[in-house]
Amino acid sequence: METLKFNKTECGVDFLLNVIHSKDFRENYFTPDYSNTDFFEVFFFKKGNGHLILNHKKSEISDNSIVFISPYQKKSWNVNVENLEFTLLVFQEDFLNDFFSDKLFTYRLHYFYQTEFPLILKVDNEIIKRYCVFLSEMKEELQKTKEDSVHIIRSLIYYILQKLNREYAEKYNLSYKKNDTNYAFLFKQLMEIHIKEKQRINDYTELLNISRISLNKAVKEQFNITATELLKQRLLFEIKDYLIHTELTVAQIANELHFSEPNHLMRFFKRQTGITTSEFLEDYQNGISY
């Protein structure tokens, strides 16, 4: 599987961010072969025709669609390239970390590292136009850099990402209010790092040095589900990823994810999905997603 690396020289300045218009985009990017990137991508489709498989699910790409892709998410495109018109915002997390004191910023954005809700937002034409105006301003600052360009770019990307977070949260009935603690977002971050070897809530409460009650309260307030439910969602996603994108057997996957035996993994999968791993793979190959 190809992993595309961020090229910070493409925009002509030493930033870990770029804005790319469809007319400047390489057509061979939109391939049905699975690939991923080491950077964040936000596609603003003015015109779209086709679909994208992301997070093991099929999403229709149509006019006025915004698509959110996190680093190393595996994706497969099936789109009519000639009928695409879009602007793409790409950046590495280090760009945000360099400019914002909040190192959990990307984890506060509901559409990144999301495993439950669709990674696509349908909006009206005026909203797409508004975002594209801001993105064009950002592109101009990248191409004609001045001493204060970095401040303008920082304010624009902060506005765009936060505004999108509000619209995404309202669409899927999620909270976008600032939590009193960082525990929910730290938990989310730690799962991305440790999910392969840590699948018990107690593992994370020990890392966070808080009680199970405190963690559950923080997660419930922010994501409207329990910490256990969020952990199960993330673990299920990891199992599906192994099933779809590797040739490993269930026994080997169980070993990779530190299940004590394959039957425990299979029982967990059946409880979460209602089907077996074999049925899941058969359905997936027939275009049915869960």
C-alpha positions as CSV (number, residue, x, y, z in Angstrom):
1,M,0.0,0.0,0.0
2,E,1.4,3.4,-1.0
3,T,1.8,6.0,1.7
4,L,2.0,9.6,0.4
5,K,4.4,11.8,2.3
6,F,3.9,15.5,2.8
7,N,6.0,17.6,0.5
8,K,6.6,20.9,2.2
9,T,8.4,22.4,-0.8
10,E,5.4,22.2,-3.1
11,C,3.9,25.4,-1.8
12,G,7.3,27.2,-2.0
13,V,7.6,28.0,1.6
14,D,8.7,26.1,4.7
15,F,5.2,25.3,6.0
16,L,3.7,21.9,6.9
17,L,0.5,23.1,5.2
18,N,-0.7,23.6,1.6
19,V,-3.9,24.4,-0.4
20,I,-4.3,22.6,-3.7
21,H,-7.0,23.3,-6.3
22,S,-8.3,20.6,-8.5
23,K,-6.8,22.1,-11.7
24,D,-3.3,21.6,-10.1
25,F,-4.0,18.1,-8.8
26,R,-2.4,14.9,-10.2
27,E,-5.1,12.6,-11.6
28,N,-3.4,9.4,-10.5
29,Y,-4.1,10.3,-6.9
30,F,-7.8,9.2,-7.3
31,T,-7.2,5.5,-7.6
32,P,-9.2,2.5,-6.5
33,D,-6.1,1.0,-5.0
34,Y,-5.9,1.6,-1.3
35,S,-3.4,4.2,-0.1
36,N,-2.9,6.6,2.8
37,T,-1.0,9.7,3.8
38,D,1.1,11.0,6.6
39,F,-0.9,14.2,6.8
40,F,-4.5,15.5,7.3
41,E,-6.7,16.1,4.3
42,V,-9.9,18.1,4.0
43,F,-11.5,18.0,0.6
44,F,-14.0,20.8,-0.3
45,F,-15.9,19.4,-3.3
46,K,-17.8,22.0,-5.3
47,K,-18.6,19.3,-7.8
48,G,-18.3,15.6,-7.2
49,N,-19.2,12.4,-8.8
50,G,-18.5,8.9,-7.4
51,H,-17.7,7.4,-4.0
52,L,-14.9,7.0,-1.5
53,I,-14.3,4.0,0.7
54,L,-12.9,5.3,4.0
55,N,-13.1,3.8,7.5
56,H,-14.4,0.6,5.8
57,K,-17.5,2.5,4.7
58,K,-18.6,3.8,1.3
59,S,-19.3,7.5,1.1
60,E,-20.9,9.2,-1.9
61,I,-19.0,12.1,-3.3
62,S,-21.4,14.6,-4.7
63,D,-21.7,18.4,-5.2
64,N,-21.0,20.4,-2.0
65,S,-19.4,17.7,0.0
66,I,-16.6,18.1,2.6
67,V,-14.5,15.0,3.3
68,F,-12.2,14.6,6.3
69,I,-9.3,12.2,6.2
70,S,-6.8,11.6,9.1
71,P,-3.2,10.5,8.7
72,Y,-2.8,6.8,7.8
73,Q,-6.5,6.2,7.2
74,K,-6.8,3.7,4.3
75,K,-8.8,5.0,1.4
76,S,-10.0,3.9,-2.0
77,W,-11.4,6.3,-4.6
78,N,-13.9,5.5,-7.3
79,V,-14.7,8.9,-8.9
80,N,-15.2,10.5,-12.3
81,V,-12.0,12.7,-12.3
82,E,-13.3,14.9,-15.2
83,N,-16.4,15.9,-13.2
84,L,-14.5,16.9,-10.0
85,E,-14.0,20.5,-8.9
86,F,-12.5,20.9,-5.4
87,T,-10.1,22.6,-3.1
88,L,-7.9,20.5,-0.8
89,L,-6.5,21.6,2.5
90,V,-3.6,19.5,3.7
91,F,-1.4,19.8,6.8
92,Q,0.7,17.8,9.2
93,E,-0.1,17.8,12.9
94,D,3.2,19.5,13.6
95,F,2.0,22.6,11.8
96,L,-0.8,23.0,14.4
97,N,1.4,22.0,17.3
98,D,3.9,24.7,16.3
99,F,1.3,27.4,16.3
100,F,-1.3,26.4,18.9
101,S,-0.5,25.7,22.5
102,D,-3.2,23.0,22.6
103,K,-1.4,19.8,21.7
104,L,-4.8,18.0,21.7
105,F,-6.3,20.3,19.1
106,T,-6.9,17.7,16.4
107,Y,-8.4,15.3,18.9
108,R,-11.0,17.9,19.8
109,L,-12.2,18.0,16.2
110,H,-14.9,15.4,15.9
111,Y,-14.2,14.6,12.3
112,F,-10.6,13.5,12.8
113,Y,-9.9,10.1,14.3
114,Q,-13.7,9.4,14.0
115,T,-14.8,5.8,13.9
116,E,-18.6,6.1,14.5
117,F,-20.0,8.8,12.3
118,P,-19.5,9.5,8.6
119,L,-16.4,11.4,7.6
120,I,-18.3,13.5,5.1
121,L,-20.4,16.6,5.5
122,K,-23.0,17.7,3.0
123,V,-23.5,21.4,3.0
124,D,-25.1,24.0,0.7
125,N,-23.4,25.8,-2.2
126,E,-22.9,29.0,-0.3
127,I,-21.1,27.4,2.6
128,I,-18.7,25.7,0.2
129,K,-18.1,29.0,-1.6
130,R,-17.3,30.7,1.7
131,Y,-14.8,28.1,2.7
132,C,-13.1,28.2,-0.7
133,V,-12.7,32.0,-0.4
134,F,-10.8,31.6,2.9
135,L,-8.7,28.8,1.3
136,S,-7.9,31.0,-1.7
137,E,-6.7,33.7,0.8
138,M,-4.5,31.1,2.5
139,K,-3.1,30.0,-0.9
140,E,-2.2,33.5,-1.8
141,E,-0.4,34.0,1.5
142,L,1.6,30.8,0.8
143,Q,2.5,32.0,-2.7
144,K,3.3,35.6,-1.8
145,T,4.7,35.3,1.7
146,K,5.1,38.4,3.8
147,E,6.3,38.8,7.3
148,D,2.8,38.6,8.7
149,S,1.7,35.7,6.5
150,V,2.1,33.1,9.1
151,H,-0.3,34.9,11.4
152,I,-2.9,35.3,8.7
153,I,-2.6,31.6,7.8
154,R,-2.8,30.5,11.4
155,S,-6.0,32.6,11.9
156,L,-7.6,31.2,8.7
157,I,-6.9,27.6,9.4
158,Y,-8.1,27.9,13.0
159,Y,-11.3,29.5,11.9
160,I,-11.9,26.9,9.2
161,L,-11.3,23.9,11.4
162,Q,-13.3,25.2,14.3
163,K,-16.2,26.3,12.1
164,L,-16.3,22.9,10.5
165,N,-16.2,21.2,13.9
166,R,-19.3,23.2,14.9
167,E,-21.2,22.2,11.7
168,Y,-20.1,18.6,12.0
169,A,-21.1,18.4,15.7
170,E,-24.5,20.0,14.9
171,K,-25.1,17.6,12.0
172,Y,-24.4,14.5,14.1
173,N,-25.6,15.8,17.5
174,L,-22.2,15.9,19.2
175,S,-20.9,18.3,21.8
176,Y,-18.5,21.1,20.7
177,K,-18.5,22.9,24.0
178,K,-15.1,23.1,25.8
179,N,-14.8,20.5,28.5
180,D,-13.5,21.4,31.9
181,T,-10.8,18.7,31.6
182,N,-8.7,17.2,28.8
183,Y,-9.3,13.6,29.9
184,A,-11.7,12.7,27.1
185,F,-9.3,13.9,24.5
186,L,-6.2,12.5,26.2
187,F,-8.1,9.2,26.3
188,K,-8.8,9.5,22.5
189,Q,-5.1,10.3,21.9
190,L,-3.8,7.4,24.0
191,M,-6.1,4.9,22.2
192,E,-4.5,5.9,18.9
193,I,-1.1,5.1,20.4
194,H,-1.9,2.0,22.5
195,I,-4.9,0.3,21.1
196,K,-2.9,-2.7,19.9
197,E,-1.7,-3.6,23.4
198,K,-4.2,-2.0,25.7
199,Q,-7.9,-2.8,25.6
200,R,-9.0,-2.4,29.2
201,I,-10.3,0.8,30.6
202,N,-8.1,0.3,33.6
203,D,-5.0,0.5,31.3
204,Y,-6.0,4.0,30.4
205,T,-7.1,5.2,33.8
206,E,-3.6,4.2,35.0
207,L,-1.9,6.1,32.2
208,L,-4.1,9.1,33.0
209,N,-3.8,8.7,36.7
210,I,-7.5,9.2,37.3
211,S,-10.4,7.0,38.4
212,R,-12.7,5.1,36.1
213,I,-15.6,7.3,37.2
214,S,-13.7,10.5,36.3
215,L,-12.8,9.2,32.9
216,N,-16.3,7.9,32.2
217,K,-17.8,11.3,33.2
218,A,-15.4,13.2,30.9
219,V,-16.0,10.9,27.9
220,K,-19.8,10.9,28.4
221,E,-19.9,14.7,28.6
222,Q,-17.9,15.1,25.4
223,F,-18.9,12.2,23.2
224,N,-22.2,11.2,24.7
225,I,-21.1,7.5,25.1
226,T,-19.3,5.8,27.9
227,A,-15.5,5.3,27.9
228,T,-16.0,1.6,27.5
229,E,-18.1,2.1,24.4
230,L,-15.6,4.4,22.9
231,L,-12.8,1.9,23.6
232,K,-14.8,-0.9,22.0
233,Q,-15.5,1.2,18.9
234,R,-11.8,1.9,18.5
235,L,-10.8,-1.8,19.0
236,L,-13.5,-3.0,16.6
237,F,-12.2,-0.5,14.0
238,E,-8.7,-2.0,14.4
239,I,-9.9,-5.5,14.0
240,K,-11.8,-4.6,10.8
241,D,-8.7,-2.9,9.5
242,Y,-6.6,-6.0,10.0
243,L,-9.3,-8.2,8.4
244,I,-9.7,-6.0,5.3
245,H,-6.1,-4.9,4.7
246,T,-3.9,-7.8,5.7
247,E,-3.7,-11.5,5.0
248,L,-3.4,-12.4,8.7
249,T,-5.6,-15.1,10.1
250,V,-8.0,-14.4,13.0
251,A,-5.5,-16.2,15.2
252,Q,-2.7,-14.0,14.1
253,I,-4.8,-10.9,14.5
254,A,-5.7,-12.0,18.0
255,N,-2.0,-12.3,18.7
256,E,-1.3,-8.9,17.3
257,L,-4.0,-7.3,19.5
258,H,-3.0,-9.3,22.6
259,F,-6.2,-11.3,22.9
260,S,-5.5,-14.3,25.1
261,E,-7.0,-16.6,22.4
262,P,-8.7,-16.2,19.0
263,N,-12.1,-17.2,20.4
264,H,-12.1,-14.1,22.6
265,L,-11.6,-11.9,19.6
266,M,-14.3,-13.7,17.6
267,R,-16.8,-13.4,20.5
268,F,-16.0,-9.7,20.9
269,F,-16.5,-9.1,17.2
270,K,-19.8,-11.0,17.1
271,R,-21.1,-9.1,20.2
272,Q,-20.3,-5.7,18.6
273,T,-21.5,-6.4,15.0
274,G,-23.9,-9.3,15.3
275,I,-22.0,-11.2,12.6
276,T,-18.8,-13.4,12.5
277,T,-15.5,-12.2,11.1
278,S,-16.1,-14.5,8.0
279,E,-19.5,-13.0,7.4
280,F,-18.1,-9.5,7.7
281,L,-15.4,-10.2,5.1
282,E,-17.9,-11.7,2.8
283,D,-20.3,-8.8,3.1
284,Y,-17.5,-6.3,2.7
285,Q,-16.4,-8.0,-0.5
286,N,-20.0,-7.8,-1.7
287,G,-20.1,-4.0,-1.0
288,I,-22.0,-4.2,2.3
289,S,-20.5,-2.0,5.0
290,Y,-21.1,-1.9,8.8
